[in-house]
Amino acid sequence: MTHKKLTITGLNEMVYHLREYKDKTDWQIDFYNIYGALLLSFDSDEETLQRLQDEDEAYKMVTEWMDVALMMGKEY
């Protein structure tokens, strides 16, 4: 299993890194803010892989989950 931990400053970075894995299986990517706090974690489940095939869907997915993270008090 590939497990990557990345510090990001924007949604574009998340989508970029996730789309690098759209055709791979058995991975997990953890995204951290610049302060080292975990924001989101994605893995290679069926729904994620399907949504990563289309760039617009990938942006929607990341935006939806970031909205949830922000509502839970995560700082971006």
C-alpha positions as CSV (number, residue, x, y, z in Angstrom):
1,M,0.0,0.0,0.0
2,T,1.2,3.5,-0.9
3,H,0.6,6.0,1.9
4,K,1.5,9.6,1.2
5,K,1.4,12.5,3.6
6,L,1.2,16.0,2.0
7,T,1.1,19.5,3.2
8,I,-1.2,21.6,1.0
9,T,-2.3,25.3,0.7
10,G,-5.2,24.9,-1.7
11,L,-7.9,22.7,-3.1
12,N,-6.1,22.7,-6.5
13,E,-3.2,20.9,-4.9
14,M,-5.4,18.2,-3.4
15,V,-7.1,17.5,-6.8
16,Y,-3.8,17.5,-8.6
17,H,-2.2,14.9,-6.2
18,L,-5.4,12.8,-6.1
19,R,-5.7,12.6,-9.9
20,E,-2.1,11.3,-10.0
21,Y,-3.6,8.2,-8.4
22,K,-6.8,7.8,-10.4
23,D,-5.6,4.7,-12.2
24,K,-3.8,3.1,-9.2
25,T,-5.1,0.9,-6.5
26,D,-4.2,0.4,-2.8
27,W,-3.2,3.9,-1.8
28,Q,-4.0,6.5,0.9
29,I,-3.2,10.1,0.8
30,D,-3.4,12.3,4.0
31,F,-3.6,16.1,3.4
32,Y,-2.3,18.4,6.1
33,N,-2.5,22.2,6.5
34,I,0.6,24.3,6.9
35,Y,0.3,24.0,10.7
36,G,0.6,20.2,10.5
37,A,-3.0,19.4,11.3
38,L,-4.7,16.7,9.3
39,L,-7.4,18.1,7.0
40,L,-8.6,15.1,4.9
41,S,-7.6,11.6,4.1
42,F,-8.6,9.8,0.9
43,D,-8.0,6.2,-0.1
44,S,-8.5,4.1,-3.2
45,D,-12.1,3.0,-2.5
46,E,-14.4,2.4,-5.5
47,E,-16.3,5.7,-5.3
48,T,-13.1,7.8,-4.9
49,L,-11.5,6.1,-7.9
50,Q,-14.6,6.6,-10.0
51,R,-14.9,10.3,-9.1
52,L,-11.2,10.9,-9.9
53,Q,-11.7,9.9,-13.5
54,D,-13.4,13.2,-14.3
55,E,-11.6,16.4,-13.2
56,D,-14.9,18.2,-12.4
57,E,-16.1,15.3,-10.3
58,A,-12.7,15.3,-8.5
59,Y,-13.1,19.0,-7.6
60,K,-16.7,18.4,-6.4
61,M,-15.5,15.6,-4.2
62,V,-12.7,17.5,-2.7
63,T,-14.9,20.6,-2.1
64,E,-17.6,18.5,-0.5
65,W,-15.2,16.9,1.9
66,M,-13.4,20.2,2.7
67,D,-16.8,21.7,3.5
68,V,-17.3,18.9,6.1
69,A,-13.8,19.4,7.5
70,L,-14.4,23.1,7.9
71,M,-17.7,22.5,9.6
72,M,-15.9,20.2,12.0
73,G,-13.5,23.0,12.9
74,K,-10.5,22.2,10.8
75,E,-8.4,25.2,9.9
76,Y,-7.4,25.6,6.3
